[in-house]
């Protein structure tokens, strides 16, 4: 199949990943290409060229724009990039488009395309994306949620056609039978308020267990106000790590602490920890209770540091074999790719039956 994948433009789709969405998009494209599909990734500059990259915009995160007019400039850059892309896709010959962005334009313009488009919903509804989805009337557009939690949250906007859980490459997260001694905790992710690192630090201190944390500092004011004052000899910041180094760090820990302050749509970090054999202590938010079972994780009441400390004490004693088994059963990327391939095939057949025609003029084709 000739597949066009539309990424979001905040950060490059490249390692070290800024977050779970970047990792998911990278893995999706890489695995589809390994399966023999012709994939083009429409993404920000500096994304991985091995994914069949066609850069459509400089990355637009506010830190790279300037605070005085960042909102307007970033909004316009994304708007123009997606508007231009969707106009060009009307003259392309892809078999299917996979929209992995968080922008309203691809969904609102899906009906102008000569091929079907599937949109994966990675976030709860927010005003711009919700507006675009409410307005779309494309007959061959499908919407996929990354969890039942996402299906439920989008149900008031429009029905979700299918749930396909995100997957991870289990081979890149090696299982470890034992953690390092003395046992310590790990936290990793974007260091921003909504990820709740400060609560993980408080819970680790209450539980009396050392904590190592990793990830990009994307909100320096939050780090200075909430993280720096909590640092002790029992806490270590190990930086923004590449994939291989991070997986080793996860496997060495006695437990992973997950502290989202919002309803996580999926929680790739939970799947990664389980793949390494590292039990999870987490706030019961969003899709996390769908991934964890009592033999591989311990849930705590959201934002409750004392309950999280209790969950940590329980998690460190759980079976590492059970963690890996859960990852293999529910989080394998091969399951995710098979599901998407099946969906693409159904959509292409439905579009063909509806006599959907693409303009296949050679001079108008995009790079693919």
ROZA-525161 format. One line per 3 residues: number of its first residue (from 1); their letters; for each residue x, y, z of N, C-alpha, C. Coordinates in steps of 0.05 Angstrom, whole numbers, plus 32768, in hexadecimal, padded with zeros to 4 digits. Atoms other than C-alpha are relative to their C-alpha. Layout:
REM ROZA-525161
NUM) a) X Y Z X Y Z X Y Z  ...
REM end
This chain:
REM ROZA-525161
1) xxx) 8011 7FE8 8000 8000 8000 8000 8011 8019 8000  7FF3 7FE6 7FFF 8015 8048 7FF4 7FF2 8010 8016  800C 7FF5 7FE8 8009 8069 8037 800D 801B 8006
4) xxx) 7FF6 7FE7 7FF7 8010 80B2 8049 7FF9 8004 801D  8004 7FFC 7FE3 8018 80C1 8094 8005 801D 8006  7FFE 7FE4 7FF8 800A 8107 80AE 8006 8001 801D
7) xxx) 7FF8 7FFD 7FE4 802F 8117 80EE 7FF9 801B 800B  8003 7FE5 7FF5 8026 8150 811E 801B 800E 7FFD  7FE8 7FF0 8008 8059 8188 8117 800E 800E 8018
10) xxx) 7FF4 7FF3 7FE9 806B 819C 815E 801E 7FF8 8003  7FE5 800A 7FFD 80AA 8171 815F 8007 7FED 7FE9  7FF8 8013 8015 80D2 8147 812E 7FF8 7FE3 8008
13) xxx) 8005 801D 7FFB 80C0 80FD 8127 801B 7FF2 7FFE  7FE5 800A 7FFF 8105 80E7 813C 8008 7FFC 801D  7FF5 8004 7FE6 812C 80CE 8177 8014 8016 8007
16) xxx) 8011 8009 7FE9 8132 80E2 81AE 7FE4 800D 7FFE  801B 7FF8 8004 80E7 80E7 81AD 7FF7 8014 8015  800B 7FEC 7FED 80C5 8124 81CC 7FEA 7FF4 8011
19) xxx) 8016 800C 7FF1 808B 80F7 81E2 7FF6 7FE7 7FF2  800B 8019 800B 8060 80BB 81D4 7FF5 8002 7FE4  800B 7FFD 801B 803E 80D7 8195 8016 7FFE 7FEB
22) xxx) 7FEA 8001 8012 8081 80E1 8174 800B 7FE3 7FFD  7FF7 801C 8001 8097 809A 8186 7FEC 7FEF 7FF1  8014 8010 800E 8055 807D 816E 8001 8004 7FE2
25) xxx) 8000 7FFA 801C 8058 80A0 812B 8019 7FF4 7FF3  7FE6 800B 800A 80A1 808B 8121 7FFD 7FE1 7FFD  8002 801D 8000 8091 8042 8132 7FEC 7FF7 7FEB
28) xxx) 8015 8007 8014 8052 8041 8106 800D 8001 7FE4  7FF4 7FFE 801A 8079 8059 80C9 8015 7FEB 7FFC  7FEA 8013 8002 80B5 802D 80D6 7FF6 7FE4 7FFB
31) xxx) 800B 801B 8002 808C 7FEE 80DF 7FF1 7FFC 7FE5  800E 8002 801A 8060 7FFC 80A2 8014 7FFD 7FE9  7FEB 8002 8014 809F 8005 8078 800D 7FE4 8001
34) xxx) 7FF4 801B 7FFD 80BD 7FC4 8094 7FED 7FEB 7FF4  8013 8012 800B 807D 7FA2 807E 7FFC 8002 7FE2  8000 7FFE 801D 8089 7FB8 8037 7FEF 8016 7FF4
37) xxx) 8011 7FEB 800A 805B 7FF3 8031 8010 8019 7FF8  7FF3 7FE8 8009 806E 8033 800D 7FF5 8017 8011  800A 7FEC 7FEC 8069 8068 8044 800E 801A 7FFC
40) xxx) 7FF6 7FE5 7FFF 8072 80B3 8041 7FF6 800D 801A  8007 7FF2 7FE7 8074 80DA 8083 8001 801E 7FFB  8001 7FE3 8002 805E 8122 8081 8003 800B 801C
43) xxx) 7FFA 7FF9 7FE4 807E 8141 80BE 8012 8019 8000  7FEF 7FE9 7FFC 80AA 8178 80DA 801C 7FFA 7FF6  7FE4 8003 8007 80F1 8184 80C2 800F 7FF3 8018
46) xxx) 7FF0 800F 7FED 8126 815B 80E7 7FF4 7FE6 8009  800A 801A 7FFB 80F9 811F 80E9 8011 7FEB 7FF2  7FEF 8016 800A 8118 80DB 80D8 7FFC 7FFC 7FE2
49) xxx) 8004 8004 801D 8125 80D7 808D 7FFC 7FE3 7FF8  8004 801C 8006 8124 808B 8090 7FE3 7FF8 7FFF  801D 8006 8000 80D8 808F 8098 7FF2 8008 7FE7
52) xxx) 800D 7FF6 8018 80CD 80A9 8052 7FF7 801D 8003  8008 7FE5 7FF7 80CC 80F1 806B 7FFC 8013 7FE8  8004 7FE8 800F 80AF 812B 8045 7FFA 8016 8014
55) xxx) 8004 7FEB 7FEC 80B9 8167 8072 7FEE 8016 7FF5  8013 7FEC 8009 8080 8198 806F 8000 801A 8011  8000 7FE8 7FEE 8090 81C9 80A7 8017 7FFD 8014
58) xxx) 7FEE 8001 7FE9 80C4 81DC 80DA 7FF0 7FF9 8019  800F 8006 7FE7 80B3 81C2 811F 7FF6 8019 800C  800E 7FE7 7FF8 8083 81F2 8140 7FFD 8003 801E
61) xxx) 8004 7FFC 7FE3 808B 81EA 818B 8008 801C 8008  7FFE 7FE3 7FF9 8087 822D 81AE 801D 8008 8006  7FE5 7FF8 7FF8 80CF 822B 81C8 8011 8008 7FE8
64) xxx) 7FF0 7FFA 8018 80E9 8230 8180 7FF5 8018 7FF1  800D 7FEA 800F 80BB 826A 816B 8005 801B 800D  7FFE 7FE6 7FF2 80C1 82A0 81A0 7FE7 8006 800E
67) xxx) 8018 7FFD 7FF0 8092 82B2 81D7 7FED 8017 7FF9  8010 7FE9 8005 807A 82F5 81BE 7FE8 7FFA 7FED  8015 8006 8013 8052 82D9 8183 7FFE 7FE3 7FFA
70) xxx) 7FFE 801D 8005 805B 828E 818B 7FE6 7FF4 7FF8  801A 800C 8006 8012 827D 818B 7FF7 8005 7FE4  8008 7FFA 801B 8002 82A1 814B 8012 7FF4 7FEA
73) xxx) 7FED 800A 8014 8041 828C 8125 7FFE 7FE2 7FFE  8001 801D 8000 803D 8243 813A 7FE5 7FF7 7FF3  801A 8008 800B 7FF3 8240 8129 8000 8004 7FE2
76) xxx) 8000 7FFB 801C 7FFD 825F 80E5 8012 7FEC 7FF1  7FEE 8013 800E 8038 8232 80D3 7FF3 7FE5 7FFD  800D 801A 8002 8011 81F3 80E3 7FE8 8002 7FED
79) xxx) 8017 7FFD 8012 7FD2 820D 80C1 8009 8000 7FE3  7FF7 7FFF 801C 7FF8 821E 8081 800B 7FE5 7FF7  7FF4 8019 8008 801F 81DD 8081 7FEB 7FEB 7FFA
82) xxx) 8015 8014 8004 7FE2 81B1 8089 7FED 8007 7FE8  8011 7FF8 8017 7FB8 81DA 8058 800E 7FFA 7FE6  7FF1 8006 8018 7FEE 81D4 8024 8002 7FE2 7FFB
85) xxx) 7FFE 801D 8003 7FF7 818A 8031 7FE6 7FF4 7FF6  8019 800B 8008 7FAD 817A 802C 7FF8 8007 7FE4  8005 7FF8 801C 7FA7 81A1 7FEB 8010 7FEF 7FED
88) xxx) 7FEF 8011 8011 7FE1 8179 7FCE 7FF8 7FE3 8000  8009 801C 7FFF 7FC6 8137 7FE6 7FE8 7FFB 7FEE  8016 8003 8013 7F89 8143 7FBA 800A 7FF7 7FE5
91) xxx) 7FF5 8007 801A 7FB7 8139 7F7F 8014 7FE9 8002  7FED 8016 7FFC 7FDD 80FD 7F9A 7FF3 7FE5 7FFB  800B 801B 8005 7FD5 80B2 7F91 8006 7FED 8016
94) xxx) 7FFE 8012 7FEA 7FDC 8096 7FD6 7FE7 7FEE 8001  8017 8012 7FFC 7FB0 805A 7FE6 7FF0 8008 8019  800D 7FF8 7FE7 7FA1 8074 802C 8011 8014 800E
97) xxx) 7FF2 7FED 7FEF 7FB3 80AD 805A 7FFB 7FFA 801D  8003 8004 7FE3 7FC0 80A2 80A4 8007 801B 800D  7FFD 7FE6 7FF3 7FB6 80E3 80CA 8007 7FFC 801D
100) xxx) 7FF7 8004 7FE4 7FDF 80E1 810A 8006 801B 800D  7FFC 7FE5 7FF5 7FDE 812C 8116 7FEA 8006 8015  8014 7FF7 7FED 7FB6 8152 814A 7FF3 801A 7FF5
103) xxx) 8009 7FE7 800C 7FA0 8188 8119 7FE4 7FFD 7FF3  801B 8001 800A 7F5A 819A 8101 7FFF 7FFE 7FE1  8002 7FFF 801D 7F6B 81A4 80B7 8000 7FE5 7FF2
106) xxx) 8002 801A 800E 7F7A 815C 80A2 7FE5 7FF3 8002  801B 800D 7FFE 7F38 8143 80BE 7FEB 8010 7FF2  8015 7FF0 800C 7F0F 817D 80A6 8002 8000 7FE1
109) xxx) 7FFC 8000 801D 7F2C 8177 805F 8001 7FE3 7FF5  7FFE 801C 8009 7F29 812A 805C 7FEE 7FFB 7FE8  8014 8005 8016 7EEC 812D 802E 800A 800A 7FE5
112) xxx) 7FF6 7FF7 801A 7F15 8151 7FF9 8014 7FED 7FF3  7FEB 8012 800A 7F46 8117 7FF1 7FF4 7FEA 7FEF  8009 8015 8012 7F41 80E2 7FBB 8006 7FE4 800B
115) xxx) 7FFA 801A 7FF3 7F56 80AB 7FEC 7FF5 8001 801D  800B 8000 7FE4 7F3C 8095 8031 8016 800A 8014  7FEE 7FF7 7FEB 7F5B 80B1 8071 7FF7 7FF6 801B
118) xxx) 8005 8008 7FE5 7F5F 8094 80B6 800E 8013 8013  7FF4 7FEE 7FEC 7F6B 80C2 80F1 8001 7FF1 801B  7FFD 800B 7FE6 7F87 80A7 8132 7FFE 8016 8015
121) xxx) 8004 7FEC 7FEB 7F6F 80CE 816F 8011 7FF9 8018  7FED 8004 7FEB 7FA7 80D4 81A1 7FFB 8011 8019  8005 7FEE 7FEA 7F89 8108 81CF 7FE2 8002 8005
124) xxx) 801D 7FFA 7FFC 7F46 8118 81F0 7FF8 8017 7FEE  8009 7FEA 8011 7F1B 814A 81CA 800A 801B 800A  7FFA 7FE4 7FFA 7F34 8191 81C7 7FF5 8011 7FEA
127) xxx) 8011 7FF0 8011 7F14 81CC 81A4 8006 7FFE 7FE2  7FFA 7FFF 801C 7F39 81CF 8162 7FFC 7FE5 7FF2  8003 801A 800D 7F3C 8185 8153 7FE3 7FF7 8001
130) xxx) 801C 8007 7FFE 7EF5 817A 816C 7FF0 800E 7FEA  800F 7FF1 8014 7EDC 81B1 813E 8004 7FF3 7FE4  7FFB 800C 801A 7EFE 8191 8101 7FF2 7FE5 7FFD
133) xxx) 800D 801A 8002 7EE3 814C 8111 7FE2 8002 7FFE  801D 7FFC 8002 7E9D 8165 811C 7FF7 8008 7FE4  8007 7FF5 801A 7E9E 8187 80D8 8006 7FED 7FE9
136) xxx) 7FF9 8011 8016 7EBB 814E 80AF 7FE8 7FEE 7FF8  8015 8011 800B 7E8B 8128 8082 800B 7FED 7FEC  7FF3 8012 8013 7EBE 80FE 805C 7FF4 7FE4 8002
139) xxx) 800D 801B 7FFF 7E9B 80BC 8049 8014 7FEA 8005  7FED 8015 7FFD 7EDC 8095 804B 8016 8007 8015  7FEF 7FF9 7FE9 7EFB 80B2 808B 7FF9 7FEE 8017
142) xxx) 8004 8010 7FE8 7F04 8086 80C8 800F 800C 8017  7FF3 7FF6 7FE8 7F16 8098 810F 8006 7FE9 8013  7FF6 8015 7FEE 7F3F 806B 813D 8008 800C 801B
145) xxx) 7FF7 7FF8 7FE6 7F48 8073 8188 8016 7FEE 800A  7FEA 8010 7FF7 7F87 805B 81AA 7FF9 7FF0 801A  8009 800F 7FE8 7F5F 8040 81E6 7FE2 8003 8002
148) xxx) 801D 7FFD 7FFA 7F19 8035 81FF 7FFB 801A 800E  8003 7FE6 7FF3 7F24 8073 822A 7FFD 8016 7FEB  8003 7FEC 8016 7F2D 809B 81E9 7FE5 7FFD 7FF2
151) xxx) 801A 8004 800C 7EEF 807B 81CB 7FEB 800E 8010  8014 7FF5 7FEE 7EC7 8091 8207 8001 801F 7FFF  7FFD 7FE3 7FFF 7EE2 80D8 8208 7FF7 800D 7FE6
154) xxx) 8008 7FF4 8019 7ED4 80E3 81BE 7FE3 7FFA 7FF9  801B 800A 8007 7E8F 80C2 81BF 7FEB 8017 7FFE  8013 7FEA 8002 7E6B 8105 81CA 8005 8011 7FE7
157) xxx) 7FFA 7FF1 8018 7E8D 8121 818C 7FF8 7FF1 7FE7  8008 8012 8015 7E86 80E7 815C 8008 7FE3 8007  7FF9 801B 7FFA 7E88 809B 815F 801C 7FF9 7FF6
160) xxx) 7FE5 8009 8009 7ECE 807C 815C 7FFC 7FE5 7FF2  8004 8018 8010 7ED1 8047 8126 800E 7FE7 800B  7FF1 8017 7FF7 7F05 801B 8147 8014 8009 8015
163) xxx) 7FEB 7FFC 7FED 7F35 8016 8182 8018 7FEF 7FF8  7FE8 800F 8005 7F7C 8002 8171 8015 800A 8015  7FED 7FF9 7FEB 7FAA 8002 81AE 801B 8005 7FF3
166) xxx) 7FE5 7FFB 800A 7FEE 8020 81A2 8012 7FE8 8007  7FEE 8016 7FFC 8028 7FF0 819E 801D 800B 8003  7FE4 7FFA 7FFE 8072 7FF0 81AD 8011 7FEA 7FF4
169) xxx) 7FEE 8014 800B 80AD 7FCC 818E 800D 7FF1 8018  7FF7 800E 7FE8 80B9 7F97 81C4 801E 7FF9 7FFF  7FE4 8007 8002 80FE 7F87 81A8 8012 8017 8009
172) xxx) 7FF0 7FE9 7FF8 8115 7FCD 81B9 7FFD 8006 801E  8002 7FFD 7FE3 8100 7FC6 8202 8005 7FE4 800C  7FF7 801A 7FF7 8127 7F8B 821D 7FF7 7FFA 801D
175) xxx) 8009 8009 7FE5 810B 7F64 8258 8018 7FFB 8012  7FEC 8006 7FEC 8135 7F61 8297 7FF3 7FF1 8017  800C 8011 7FEB 8129 7F2B 82CA 8003 800C 801B
178) xxx) 7FFB 7FF3 7FE6 8145 7F55 8303 8006 801D 7FFC  7FF8 7FE4 8000 814B 7F9E 8313 801A 8004 800E  7FE8 7FFA 7FF2 8189 7FBF 832C 7FFC 8002 801E
181) xxx) 8002 7FFD 7FE3 8198 7FBF 8376 8012 8017 8009  801A 8002 7FF3 8188 7FE4 839F 7FEA 800A 7FED  8015 7FF9 8012 8145 7FEC 837E 7FFA 801D 8000
184) xxx) 8007 7FE4 8003 8133 8030 8363 7FE8 8002 7FED  8017 7FFA 8012 80F8 804F 833D 800A 800F 7FE8  7FFA 7FEF 8017 80F7 806F 82F9 7FE6 800E 7FF7
187) xxx) 8015 7FF0 800C 80CB 80A5 82DB 800B 800B 7FE7  7FF6 7FF4 8019 80D1 80BC 8293 7FE9 800B 7FF0  8015 7FF3 8010 80AB 80E9 8263 8007 801D 7FFD
190) xxx) 7FFB 7FE3 8003 80A5 8132 8250 7FFD 800D 801C  8000 7FF2 7FE6 80B5 815D 828D 7FF0 8019 7FFD  8013 7FEB 8002 8077 8188 828C 7FEB 7FFB 8016
193) xxx) 8012 8003 7FE9 8041 8195 82C1 7FEC 7FE8 7FFD  8015 8014 8003 800E 8165 82A3 800A 7FE3 8003  7FF5 801B 7FFC 803D 812A 82AA 8006 7FFA 801E
196) xxx) 8000 8004 7FE3 8042 8134 82F6 8019 7FF5 800C  7FE7 800A 7FF4 808B 8126 8303 8003 8008 801E  7FFE 7FF7 7FE4 8087 814E 8344 7FF1 7FED 8013
199) xxx) 800F 8013 7FF0 8053 811D 835E 800F 7FE5 8003  7FF0 8018 7FFE 8080 80E2 834D 8017 8004 8013  7FEA 7FFA 7FED 80B9 8103 8373 7FF6 7FFF 801D
202) xxx) 800B 8000 7FE5 808C 810D 83B0 7FF9 7FE3 8009  8008 801C 7FF9 8072 80C5 83AE 8018 7FEF 8005  7FE8 8010 7FFC 80B7 80A8 83A6 800D 8006 801B
205) xxx) 7FF5 7FF8 7FE6 80CF 80D0 83E2 7FF0 7FF4 8017  8011 800C 7FEC 8093 80B8 840A 8004 7FE2 8002  7FFB 801D 8000 80A0 8070 83F6 801C 7FF9 8008
208) xxx) 7FE5 8005 7FF7 80E9 8077 8408 8011 7FF1 7FEB  7FF1 800E 8016 8103 8060 83C3 800C 8016 7FEE  7FF3 7FED 8012 8135 8085 8397 7FF3 8000 7FE5
211) xxx) 800E 7FFD 801A 811B 809F 8355 8013 800D 7FEC  7FF2 7FF5 8017 813E 80AB 8312 7FEB 8009 7FEC  8013 7FF6 8013 811A 80D5 82DE 800E 800A 7FE7
214) xxx) 7FF5 7FF9 801A 8125 80E2 8294 7FEB 800E 7FEF  8013 7FF3 8013 8106 810D 825D 8009 801C 7FFA  7FF9 7FE5 8007 810A 8150 823B 7FF2 8014 8013
217) xxx) 800C 7FEA 7FF0 80FF 818E 8267 7FF4 8014 7FED  800E 7FEF 8013 80CA 81B0 823D 7FF3 8018 800D  800B 7FE9 7FF1 80B2 81E0 8274 8014 8007 8016
220) xxx) 7FEB 7FFA 7FED 80ED 81FF 8296 7FF6 800D 801A  800B 7FF3 7FE8 80C2 8229 82C5 7FF4 7FEA 8013  800A 8016 7FF0 809F 81E9 82DD 8017 7FF1 800E
223) xxx) 7FE9 800E 7FF5 80E2 81C7 82E7 800C 8010 8017  7FF4 7FEF 7FEC 80FE 8202 830E 7FEF 8002 8019  8012 7FFC 7FEA 80C0 820A 833A 7FF9 7FE7 800F
226) xxx) 800B 8018 7FF4 80AA 81C3 8346 8013 7FE8 8002  7FEE 8017 8000 80E3 8193 8336 801A 8005 800F  7FE6 7FFA 7FF3 8124 81B4 834B 7FFE 8000 801E
229) xxx) 8001 8000 7FE3 810D 81C0 8393 7FFC 7FE4 800C  8005 801B 7FF5 80FB 8176 839A 8018 7FED 7FFC  7FE9 8011 8005 813F 815B 8383 8010 7FFC 8019
232) xxx) 7FF0 8008 7FE9 8167 8136 83B7 8016 7FEC 7FF7  7FEC 8014 8007 819F 8103 83BA 7FF3 7FE6 7FF6  800F 8018 8008 8169 80CF 83AD 7FF2 8003 7FE5
235) xxx) 800C 7FFB 801A 8153 80EE 836B 8016 8007 7FEC  7FEB 7FFC 8015 817B 80EF 832A 7FF2 8005 7FE5  8009 7FFA 801B 816B 8111 82E8 8014 7FF5 7FED
238) xxx) 7FED 800E 8012 818A 80E6 82B1 7FFE 800A 7FE4  8001 7FF3 801A 8178 8113 8276 7FEB 7FF6 7FED  8012 8008 8016 8153 810B 8235 800E 7FEB 7FF0
241) xxx) 7FF0 8017 8009 8169 80C6 821F 7FF6 7FF6 7FE5  8008 800E 8018 816A 80A2 81DD 7FF2 7FE6 8007  8012 8017 7FFB 813E 8064 81D5 800F 7FE9 800E
244) xxx) 7FF1 8017 7FF5 8174 8030 81E4 8008 8005 801D  7FF8 7FFA 7FE5 818E 8053 8222 7FE8 8000 8013  8017 7FFF 7FEF 8149 8060 823D 7FF5 7FE4 8007
247) xxx) 800A 801B 7FFA 8133 8017 8236 8011 7FF2 8015  7FEE 800C 7FEC 8170 8001 825E 7FF9 800C 801C  8006 7FF3 7FE7 815F 8034 8294 7FE5 7FF5 800C
250) xxx) 801A 800B 7FF7 8117 801B 8297 8003 7FE5 800C  7FFD 801C 7FF7 812C 7FD3 829E 800F 7FFE 801A  7FF0 8001 7FE8 815C 7FE3 82D7 7FF0 8008 8019
253) xxx) 800F 7FF6 7FEA 8125 8001 8302 7FEE 7FEB 800C  8012 8012 7FF2 80FB 7FDD 8336 7FE3 8005 7FF9  801B 7FF9 8009 80BC 8002 831F 8001 801A 7FF1
256) xxx) 8004 7FE7 800F 80A5 8038 82F0 7FE9 800F 800D  8015 7FEF 7FF4 807C 8072 830D 7FF4 8011 7FEA  800E 7FF2 8015 8048 8090 82DF 7FEC 8013 800C
259) xxx) 800F 7FED 7FF1 8027 80D0 82F6 7FF1 8014 7FEE  800E 7FED 8011 7FFB 80EF 82C0 7FEB 8011 800F  8013 7FEF 7FF4 7FD1 812A 82D5 7FE8 8005 7FEE
262) xxx) 8017 8000 8012 7FA0 8120 829C 7FFA 7FE4 7FF8  8008 801B 8008 7F7C 80E5 827E 8011 7FF7 7FE8  7FEF 8009 8015 7FB3 80C3 8256 7FF1 7FF0 7FEB
265) xxx) 800F 800E 8015 7F98 80AD 8212 8009 7FE2 7FFE  7FF7 801B 8000 7FC4 806F 8214 8015 7FFB 8016  7FEB 8004 7FED 8006 8072 823A 8015 7FED 7FF6
268) xxx) 7FEB 8010 800B 803F 8057 8210 8015 7FF9 8014  7FEB 8004 7FEC 806E 805F 824B 7FFA 7FE8 8011  8008 8017 7FF0 8046 802B 8271 8006 7FE6 7FF1
271) xxx) 7FFA 8017 8010 804C 7FF9 8238 801E 7FFB 7FFF  7FE3 8003 8001 8097 8006 8233 800B 7FF4 8019  7FF7 800A 7FE7 80A2 7FFA 827C 7FFA 7FE2 8003
274) xxx) 8008 801C 7FFF 807B 7FB9 827A 8012 7FEE 7FEF  7FEF 8010 8012 80A4 7FA1 823F 801B 7FFB 800B  7FE6 8003 7FF3 80E3 7FAB 8267 7FFE 7FEE 801A
277) xxx) 8004 8010 7FE8 80C5 7F82 82A0 7FFE 8011 8019  8001 7FED 7FEA 80BE 7FC0 82CC 7FE3 8005 8008  801B 7FFC 7FF7 807E 7FC2 82F6 7FFA 801E 8001
280) xxx) 8008 7FE4 8002 8056 8003 82F5 7FEE 8008 8018  8011 7FF3 7FEC 8039 802F 832C 7FF6 8019 7FF3  800A 7FEA 8010 800A 8061 830B 7FE6 800A 800B
283) xxx) 801B 7FF5 7FFB 7FD0 8090 8314 7FEC 7FF3 7FED  8015 800E 8010 7F90 806F 82FB 7FF2 8015 7FEF  800C 7FED 8012 7F82 809F 82C2 8000 7FF6 7FE4
286) xxx) 8001 8006 801D 7F6C 8098 827A 8001 7FE2 7FFB  7FFE 801B 8009 7F81 8058 8259 8013 7FEE 8010  7FEC 8010 7FF1 7FB5 8042 828C 7FF3 7FE8 800D
289) xxx) 800C 8018 7FF5 7F84 8014 82B0 7FF9 7FEA 7FEB  8004 8014 8016 7F78 7FF2 826C 8019 7FEF 7FFB  7FE6 800D 8005 7FC2 7FE0 8267 8009 7FEF 8017
292) xxx) 7FF5 800E 7FE8 7FD3 7FCC 82AE 7FEC 7FEC 800B  800F 8014 7FF2 7FBB 7F8D 82D0 800D 7FFE 801C  7FF5 8000 7FE5 7FC4 7F7F 831B 801B 7FF1 8003
295) xxx) 7FE7 800E 7FFD 7FFF 7F51 830E 8018 800E 7FF3  7FE9 7FF1 800C 8028 7F86 82E9 8000 801D 8008  8001 7FE4 7FF8 8013 7FC8 8307 7FEE 8006 8017
298) xxx) 8010 7FF8 7FEA 7FF5 7FED 8341 7FF5 801C 7FFB  800C 7FE7 8006 7FC4 8026 8338 7FFB 8010 8019  8005 7FED 7FEA 7FBC 8063 8365 7FEB 8014 7FF8
301) xxx) 8013 7FEB 8006 7F87 8098 836B 800E 8018 7FF4  7FF3 7FEA 800D 7F97 80D2 833D 8008 8017 8013  7FF5 7FE9 7FF1 7FC2 8109 835C 8003 7FFB 801E
304) xxx) 7FFD 8008 7FE4 7FC5 80E3 839F 801B 7FF5 8005  7FE4 8007 7FFC 800E 80E1 83B3 8002 7FE8 8014  7FFF 8016 7FEC 8002 80B4 83F0 7FF7 7FE6 7FF4
307) xxx) 8009 8018 800D 7FDB 8082 83C7 8014 7FF6 7FEB  7FEC 8008 8013 8011 8083 8392 8018 7FF3 800E  7FEA 800C 7FF1 8046 8074 83C7 7FF8 7FE3 8007
310) xxx) 800A 801B 7FFA 801B 8038 83DB 8003 7FEE 7FE7  7FFE 800F 8019 8018 8022 8392 801D 7FF9 7FF9  7FE3 8006 8005 8064 8028 838C 8009 7FE8 8011
313) xxx) 7FF8 8016 7FEE 806D 7FFA 83C8 7FF6 7FE5 7FF6  800B 8019 800C 8040 7FC6 83A6 800E 7FF9 7FE6  7FF5 8005 801B 805D 7FCE 8360 801B 7FF3 8001
316) xxx) 7FE5 800A 8000 80A5 7FC0 8373 8002 7FE2 8006  8000 801C 7FFA 8091 7F7A 8389 7FF3 7FEF 7FEB  800F 8010 8015 806C 7F65 8349 8013 7FF1 7FEE
319) xxx) 7FF0 8011 8011 8084 7F31 8318 8009 800E 7FE6  7FF6 7FF4 8019 80B1 7F4B 82E0 7FF8 7FEF 7FE8  8009 8011 8016 809E 7F0F 82B6 7FE3 8006 7FF8
322) xxx) 801C 7FF9 8006 8054 7F22 82BC 7FFF 801A 7FF1  8000 7FE6 800F 8065 7F68 82A4 8006 7FFB 7FE3  7FF9 8005 801C 8087 7F4F 8265 7FE9 7FF1 7FF2
325) xxx) 8016 800F 800C 804E 7F1E 8258 7FE9 8012 7FF8  8015 7FED 8006 801C 7F56 825B 8007 8011 7FE8  7FF7 7FF0 8018 8045 7F80 822A 7FFD 7FF0 7FE7
328) xxx) 8001 8011 8017 8049 7F46 81FA 7FE3 7FFB 7FF7  801B 8006 8006 7FFF 7F39 81FE 7FEF 8018 7FF7  8011 7FE9 8005 7FE4 7F80 81F9 800E 8017 7FF2
331) xxx) 7FF2 7FE8 8008 801A 7FB0 81E2 8013 7FFC 7FE8  7FED 8006 8016 803F 7F8F 81A7 7FF9 8011 7FE7  8004 7FF0 8018 8047 7FBD 816A 7FF5 7FF0 7FE9
334) xxx) 8009 8010 8017 8039 7F83 813B 7FE1 7FFE 8001  801D 8001 7FFD 7FF2 7F7F 8156 7FF4 801B 7FF5  800A 7FE6 8009 7FE9 7FCA 814A 8002 8003 7FE2
337) xxx) 7FFC 7FFD 801D 8005 7FC8 8103 7FED 7FEF 7FF1  8013 8012 800D 7FDB 7F8C 80F0 7FE4 800C 8000  801A 7FF4 7FFE 7F9D 7FB1 8108 7FFD 8017 7FEC
340) xxx) 8001 7FE9 8012 7FAE 7FF0 80E0 8000 7FF6 7FE2  7FFF 800B 801B 7FBF 7FC7 80A1 7FE4 7FF6 7FF8  801B 8009 8005 7F7B 7FA6 80A6 7FED 8016 7FFB
343) xxx) 8011 7FE9 8003 7F59 7FE9 80AE 8005 800E 7FE5  7FFA 7FF4 8019 7F7E 8007 8073 7FF3 7FF1 7FE9  800B 8010 8016 7F69 7FCD 8047 7FE2 8002 7FFE
346) xxx) 801D 7FFD 8001 7F20 7FD3 805B 7FF8 801B 7FF5  8006 7FE5 8009 7F21 801E 804E 8005 8002 7FE2  7FFA 7FFF 801C 7F42 8016 800A 7FEB 7FF1 7FEF
349) xxx) 8015 800F 800E 7F0F 7FE1 7FF5 7FE6 8010 8000  8019 7FF1 7FFF 7ED5 800C 800D 8001 8018 7FEE  7FFE 7FE8 8012 7EEF 8049 7FE8 7FFE 7FF7 7FE3
352) xxx) 8002 8009 801C 7EF8 8020 7FA8 7FE4 7FF9 7FF9  801C 8007 8005 7EB1 8005 7FAE 7FEF 8019 7FFC  800E 7FE7 8003 7E9A 804D 7FB5 800A 8011 7FE9
355) xxx) 7FF5 7FF3 8018 7EC1 805F 7F76 800E 801A 8007  7FEF 7FE9 7FF9 7EEF 808F 7F99 8018 8000 7FEE  7FEA 7FFF 8013 7F22 80A5 7F65 8014 8015 8007
358) xxx) 7FEA 7FED 7FFB 7F66 80C6 7F6D 8009 800C 7FE6  7FF2 7FF4 8017 7F86 80F6 7F3C 801C 7FF5 8000  7FE6 800E 8000 7FC2 80CC 7F28 8013 800C 7FEC
361) xxx) 7FED 7FF3 8013 7FE4 80FF 7EFB 801C 7FFF 800B  7FE5 8005 7FF6 802E 80F0 7F00 800C 801A 800B  7FF4 7FE7 7FF8 8042 8139 7F06 7FF6 800A 801B
364) xxx) 800C 7FF6 7FE8 8014 8143 7F42 8006 7FEF 8018  7FFC 8013 7FEA 802C 8109 7F6C 8014 800C 8015  7FED 7FF9 7FEB 804E 8115 7FAF 8016 7FEC 8000
367) xx) 7FEB 8014 7FFB 808F 80F4 7FC1 7FF5 7FEA 8011  800A 8017 7FF0 807F 80AF 7FDB 8013 7FE8 7FFD
REM end
